[in-house]
Amino acid sequence: MTMKMYDSPLSPYAARVRIALYAKNLDVERIQPADRVAGELEAASPLAKLPTFVHDGNVVPESEVINEYLEDIGTLPSLRPRDPLICARMRVLARICDLYIMYPMGELFGQISPVGRDQSIVDTQMAELHEAMGWLDSYLDGSPYAVGQQLSLADCALAPVLFFFEQIGPMFGNATPLKAYPDTQAYFVGIQKDPHVGRVLAEVDATLRKMMAGG
């Protein structure tokens, strides 16, 4: 069984998959954008998005689909709860991240520089982001894992997104953006103690610091 992943060290989506891969201790060749042969990813998948996973020559795109695929083929330990209601809650949390938090954050990252910043875009997207964060906070209770008592696909999705939420706050004048969401803040403190989550967030943090330093 051969596995490889077209990876991106600063992508919250790729980070989501790496958490699952580390938790499952899978031997996966990671191909960084600078390492891949020109056109290789485009040839593998028409989406040409990072991450893209390849298993025995079969291509699986999209981070959440990749993580669900890893569950479907039986890799262990399972990160998908057996209880259908808990599993549904796990998926709701991931959807909130993808549809309602990541989109406005992506728009805000395009407005980081004060030069040419459109304040109307900032105000609109910041309002949407904080509304979504309020939804997320209502689903969390401050426990170190999002659902149940162990790592799940919800944590794989949430931890990288919350890392970037903390990073974007100071860029727009809010030094402690999670303070307004106490249950989410407590959760984020707790989930970073998971060794697999901690490892991935350290990777992302190191890459971000290097980029900001011009390295």
RORO-766246 format. One record per residue (C-alpha): residue number from 1; residue in three letters; x, y, z. Coordinates in steps of 0.05 Angstrom, whole numbers, plus 32768, in hexadecimal, padded with zeros to 4 digits. Each point is the difference from the previous one (the first is absolute). Layout:
N
@seq=NUM type=ALA px=X py=Y pz=Z;
...
END
This chain:
215
@seq=1 type=MET px=8000 py=8000 pz=8000;
@seq=2 type=THR px=8021 py=8040 pz=7FE9;
@seq=3 type=MET px=7FE8 py=8045 pz=8016;
@seq=4 type=LYS px=8016 py=8046 pz=7FEE;
@seq=5 type=MET px=7FE4 py=8045 pz=800C;
@seq=6 type=TYR px=800A py=8040 pz=7FDB;
@seq=7 type=ASP px=8009 py=802B pz=803D;
@seq=8 type=SER px=8005 py=804A pz=8014;
@seq=9 type=PRO px=8022 py=8012 pz=8042;
@seq=10 type=LEU px=7FD5 py=803E pz=800B;
@seq=11 type=SER px=7FBC py=7FE7 pz=7FEA;
@seq=12 type=PRO px=7FCD py=7FF3 pz=8037;
@seq=13 type=TYR px=7FE1 py=7FCC pz=7FD2;
@seq=14 type=ALA px=8041 py=7FDA pz=7FF8;
@seq=15 type=ALA px=800C py=8006 pz=804A;
@seq=16 type=ARG px=7FBD py=7FDE pz=800C;
@seq=17 type=VAL px=8017 py=7FC4 pz=7FDA;
@seq=18 type=ARG px=8045 py=7FFE pz=8020;
@seq=19 type=ILE px=7FE1 py=7FFC pz=8045;
@seq=20 type=ALA px=7FDA py=7FC2 pz=7FEA;
@seq=21 type=LEU px=803D py=7FE2 pz=7FDE;
@seq=22 type=TYR px=802B py=800A pz=803E;
@seq=23 type=ALA px=7FC9 py=7FE4 pz=802E;
@seq=24 type=LYS px=7FFC py=7FC2 pz=7FD4;
@seq=25 type=ASN px=804C py=7FFB pz=7FF9;
@seq=26 type=LEU px=7FFA py=7FF6 pz=7FB5;
@seq=27 type=ASP px=803D py=7FFE pz=7FD3;
@seq=28 type=VAL px=7FEE py=8036 pz=7FCD;
@seq=29 type=GLU px=802F py=8022 pz=7FCF;
@seq=30 type=ARG px=7FF4 py=804B pz=8006;
@seq=31 type=ILE px=800C py=8029 pz=7FC2;
@seq=32 type=GLN px=8008 py=804A pz=800A;
@seq=33 type=PRO px=7FEB py=8030 pz=7FC8;
@seq=34 type=ALA px=8048 py=8013 pz=7FF1;
@seq=35 type=ASP px=8013 py=7FB6 pz=7FFB;
@seq=36 type=ARG px=7FCD py=7FE8 pz=7FCF;
@seq=37 type=VAL px=800D py=7FF9 pz=7FB6;
@seq=38 type=ALA px=7FDE py=8037 pz=7FD8;
@seq=39 type=GLY px=7FB9 py=7FEB pz=7FEF;
@seq=40 type=GLU px=8002 py=7FC1 pz=802A;
@seq=41 type=LEU px=7FC9 py=8015 pz=802F;
@seq=42 type=GLU px=7FD5 py=801B pz=7FC7;
@seq=43 type=ALA px=8008 py=7FBE pz=7FDD;
@seq=44 type=ALA px=7FEC py=7FDA pz=803E;
@seq=45 type=SER px=7FC1 py=8028 pz=8010;
@seq=46 type=PRO px=7FD9 py=8033 pz=7FD7;
@seq=47 type=LEU px=7FF5 py=8028 pz=8040;
@seq=48 type=ALA px=804B py=8008 pz=8009;
@seq=49 type=LYS px=7FF6 py=8014 pz=8048;
@seq=50 type=LEU px=802A py=7FF4 pz=803D;
@seq=51 type=PRO px=7FFC py=7FD0 pz=8022;
@seq=52 type=THR px=7FF5 py=7FC7 pz=7FCF;
@seq=53 type=PHE px=8009 py=7FB8 pz=8017;
@seq=54 type=VAL px=8015 py=7FC6 pz=7FD5;
@seq=55 type=HIS px=7FF6 py=7FB8 pz=8018;
@seq=56 type=ASP px=801A py=7FC9 pz=7FD3;
@seq=57 type=GLY px=7FF8 py=802E pz=7FC4;
@seq=58 type=ASN px=7FB9 py=8015 pz=8012;
@seq=59 type=VAL px=7FF7 py=804B pz=800A;
@seq=60 type=VAL px=7FD7 py=801D pz=8039;
@seq=61 type=PRO px=7FFA py=804C pz=8003;
@seq=62 type=GLU px=7FE4 py=802F pz=8037;
@seq=63 type=SER px=8017 py=7FFC pz=8048;
@seq=64 type=GLU px=7FC0 py=7FE9 pz=8021;
@seq=65 type=VAL px=7FF4 py=7FCC pz=7FCA;
@seq=66 type=ILE px=8047 py=7FE7 pz=800A;
@seq=67 type=ASN px=7FF6 py=7FF8 pz=804B;
@seq=68 type=GLU px=7FBE py=7FDC pz=7FF6;
@seq=69 type=TYR px=8022 py=7FD3 pz=7FCC;
@seq=70 type=LEU px=8035 py=7FED pz=8033;
@seq=71 type=GLU px=7FC7 py=7FEB pz=802E;
@seq=72 type=ASP px=7FDC py=7FDA pz=7FCA;
@seq=73 type=ILE px=803C py=7FD5 pz=7FEE;
@seq=74 type=GLY px=8008 py=7FED pz=8049;
@seq=75 type=THR px=803F py=8023 pz=8016;
@seq=76 type=LEU px=8009 py=8000 pz=804B;
@seq=77 type=PRO px=7FF3 py=801D pz=8032;
@seq=78 type=SER px=7FBE py=8018 pz=7FE6;
@seq=79 type=LEU px=7FF3 py=804A pz=8007;
@seq=80 type=ARG px=7FB6 py=7FF9 pz=7FF0;
@seq=81 type=PRO px=7FD1 py=7FF3 pz=803B;
@seq=82 type=ARG px=7FD3 py=7FC3 pz=7FFB;
@seq=83 type=ASP px=7FC3 py=8023 pz=801D;
@seq=84 type=PRO px=7FD9 py=801F pz=7FC6;
@seq=85 type=LEU px=7FEC py=803E pz=8027;
@seq=86 type=ILE px=8047 py=800E pz=8018;
@seq=87 type=CYS px=8018 py=7FF4 pz=7FB9;
@seq=88 type=ALA px=7FCD py=8032 pz=7FE5;
@seq=89 type=ARG px=8018 py=8033 pz=8033;
@seq=90 type=MET px=8047 py=7FF4 pz=7FE9;
@seq=91 type=ARG px=7FEC py=800E pz=7FB8;
@seq=92 type=VAL px=7FD9 py=803F pz=8013;
@seq=93 type=LEU px=803F py=801C pz=8022;
@seq=94 type=ALA px=8029 py=7FF3 pz=7FC1;
@seq=95 type=ARG px=7FCA py=8020 pz=7FD4;
@seq=96 type=ILE px=8000 py=803F pz=802C;
@seq=97 type=CYS px=804B py=8004 pz=7FF7;
@seq=98 type=ASP px=7FFF py=7FF7 pz=7FB5;
@seq=99 type=LEU px=7FC2 py=8027 pz=7FEC;
@seq=100 type=TYR px=7FF9 py=8037 pz=8034;
@seq=101 type=ILE px=8045 py=800D pz=801F;
@seq=102 type=MET px=8033 py=7FF2 pz=7FCA;
@seq=103 type=TYR px=7FDD py=8029 pz=7FCA;
@seq=104 type=PRO px=7FFF py=8043 pz=8025;
@seq=105 type=MET px=8046 py=7FF3 pz=801B;
@seq=106 type=GLY px=8018 py=7FF5 pz=7FB9;
@seq=107 type=GLU px=7FE1 py=8043 pz=7FEC;
@seq=108 type=LEU px=8021 py=8022 pz=803C;
@seq=109 type=PHE px=8044 py=7FE4 pz=7FF0;
@seq=110 type=GLY px=7FFA py=8026 pz=7FBE;
@seq=111 type=GLN px=7FF7 py=8040 pz=8028;
@seq=112 type=ILE px=803B py=7FF9 pz=8030;
@seq=113 type=SER px=8029 py=8038 pz=7FE3;
@seq=114 type=PRO px=7FE5 py=8045 pz=8015;
@seq=115 type=VAL px=8016 py=8019 pz=7FBC;
@seq=116 type=GLY px=7FC4 py=7FFA pz=7FD3;
@seq=117 type=ARG px=7FD5 py=7FE0 pz=8036;
@seq=118 type=ASP px=7FB5 py=8003 pz=7FF3;
@seq=119 type=GLN px=7FE2 py=800D pz=8044;
@seq=120 type=SER px=7FBA py=7FED pz=7FE8;
@seq=121 type=ILE px=8019 py=7FBB pz=7FEE;
@seq=122 type=VAL px=8023 py=7FFA pz=8043;
@seq=123 type=ASP px=7FC1 py=8015 pz=8026;
@seq=124 type=THR px=7FD3 py=7FD0 pz=7FD9;
@seq=125 type=GLN px=802E py=7FC4 pz=8004;
@seq=126 type=MET px=8011 py=800C pz=8049;
@seq=127 type=ALA px=7FB7 py=8002 pz=8012;
@seq=128 type=GLU px=7FF5 py=7FBD pz=7FDB;
@seq=129 type=LEU px=803D py=7FE2 pz=8021;
@seq=130 type=HIS px=7FEA py=8013 pz=8046;
@seq=131 type=GLU px=7FBA py=7FE6 pz=7FF4;
@seq=132 type=ALA px=801D py=7FBD pz=7FEA;
@seq=133 type=MET px=802E py=7FFF pz=803C;
@seq=134 type=GLY px=7FC4 py=800A pz=802C;
@seq=135 type=TRP px=7FDF py=7FC3 pz=7FE0;
@seq=136 type=LEU px=803F py=7FD8 pz=800C;
@seq=137 type=ASP px=8004 py=8016 pz=8048;
@seq=138 type=SER px=7FB9 py=7FE8 pz=800C;
@seq=139 type=TYR px=8015 py=7FB9 pz=7FEA;
@seq=140 type=LEU px=803D py=7FFC pz=802E;
@seq=141 type=ASP px=8001 py=7FFA pz=804B;
@seq=142 type=GLY px=804A py=800D pz=800E;
@seq=143 type=SER px=8014 py=7FB7 pz=8001;
@seq=144 type=PRO px=8043 py=7FEF pz=7FE1;
@seq=145 type=TYR px=7FE0 py=7FD8 pz=7FC8;
@seq=146 type=ALA px=7FC7 py=801A pz=7FD5;
@seq=147 type=VAL px=7FD5 py=7FC1 pz=8005;
@seq=148 type=GLY px=800A py=7FC6 pz=8030;
@seq=149 type=GLN px=803F py=7FF4 pz=8027;
@seq=150 type=GLN px=8032 py=7FF5 pz=7FC8;
@seq=151 type=LEU px=801A py=801D pz=7FC0;
@seq=152 type=SER px=7FCE py=8002 pz=7FC7;
@seq=153 type=LEU px=7FF9 py=801D pz=7FBA;
@seq=154 type=ALA px=7FE0 py=803C pz=8021;
@seq=155 type=ASP px=8041 py=8011 pz=8023;
@seq=156 type=CYS px=8027 py=7FF6 pz=7FBF;
@seq=157 type=ALA px=7FD4 py=8035 pz=7FE1;
@seq=158 type=LEU px=7FFA py=8030 pz=803A;
@seq=159 type=ALA px=8047 py=8006 pz=801B;
@seq=160 type=PRO px=8021 py=801D pz=7FC1;
@seq=161 type=VAL px=7FC7 py=8030 pz=7FF4;
@seq=162 type=LEU px=8003 py=801A pz=8047;
@seq=163 type=PHE px=804B py=8008 pz=7FF9;
@seq=164 type=PHE px=7FF6 py=802F pz=7FC6;
@seq=165 type=PHE px=7FC6 py=8023 pz=8023;
@seq=166 type=GLU px=8031 py=8012 pz=8038;
@seq=167 type=GLN px=8032 py=8019 pz=7FCC;
@seq=168 type=ILE px=7FD0 py=802C pz=7FDA;
@seq=169 type=GLY px=7FE4 py=8024 pz=803D;
@seq=170 type=PRO px=803E py=802B pz=800F;
@seq=171 type=MET px=8005 py=8013 pz=7FB7;
@seq=172 type=PHE px=7FBE py=8025 pz=8008;
@seq=173 type=GLY px=800B py=801C pz=8046;
@seq=174 type=ASN px=7FE7 py=7FC7 pz=802B;
@seq=175 type=ALA px=8039 py=7FE2 pz=8027;
@seq=176 type=THR px=7FD5 py=7FCB pz=8023;
@seq=177 type=PRO px=7FCA py=7FEC pz=7FCE;
@seq=178 type=LEU px=7FED py=7FBF pz=8023;
@seq=179 type=LYS px=7FF2 py=8023 pz=8042;
@seq=180 type=ALA px=7FB9 py=8010 pz=7FE8;
@seq=181 type=TYR px=7FF3 py=7FB5 pz=7FF8;
@seq=182 type=PRO px=8012 py=7FE0 pz=8043;
@seq=183 type=ASP px=7FEC py=7FB9 pz=7FF0;
@seq=184 type=THR px=8025 py=8002 pz=7FBE;
@seq=185 type=GLN px=803D py=801F pz=8022;
@seq=186 type=ALA px=8001 py=7FCA pz=8036;
@seq=187 type=TYR px=7FF8 py=7FCA pz=7FCA;
@seq=188 type=PHE px=803A py=801D pz=7FD7;
@seq=189 type=VAL px=802E py=8000 pz=803D;
@seq=190 type=GLY px=7FEE py=7FB8 pz=800E;
@seq=191 type=ILE px=8004 py=7FE4 pz=7FBA;
@seq=192 type=GLN px=8046 py=801A pz=7FF6;
@seq=193 type=LYS px=8017 py=7FCF pz=8036;
@seq=194 type=ASP px=7FEE py=7FC6 pz=7FD2;
@seq=195 type=PRO px=8043 py=7FEA pz=7FE4;
@seq=196 type=HIS px=7FE9 py=7FFB pz=7FB8;
@seq=197 type=VAL px=7FDC py=8043 pz=8000;
@seq=198 type=GLY px=803B py=8021 pz=8024;
@seq=199 type=ARG px=8031 py=7FE4 pz=7FCD;
@seq=200 type=VAL px=7FD9 py=801B pz=7FC5;
@seq=201 type=LEU px=7FF3 py=8044 pz=801E;
@seq=202 type=ALA px=804A py=8006 pz=8010;
@seq=203 type=GLU px=800F py=7FF1 pz=7FB7;
@seq=204 type=VAL px=7FCF py=8035 pz=7FE8;
@seq=205 type=ASP px=8019 py=8033 pz=8033;
@seq=206 type=ALA px=8049 py=7FF5 pz=7FEA;
@seq=207 type=THR px=7FEE py=8008 pz=7FB7;
@seq=208 type=LEU px=7FD8 py=803F pz=800E;
@seq=209 type=ARG px=8038 py=801F pz=8029;
@seq=210 type=LYS px=8032 py=7FF0 pz=7FC9;
@seq=211 type=MET px=7FD4 py=801F pz=7FCB;
@seq=212 type=MET px=7FF4 py=803F pz=8029;
@seq=213 type=ALA px=804B py=8006 pz=800B;
@seq=214 type=GLY px=800B py=7FFD pz=7FB5;
@seq=215 type=GLY px=801F py=7FBC pz=8001;
END
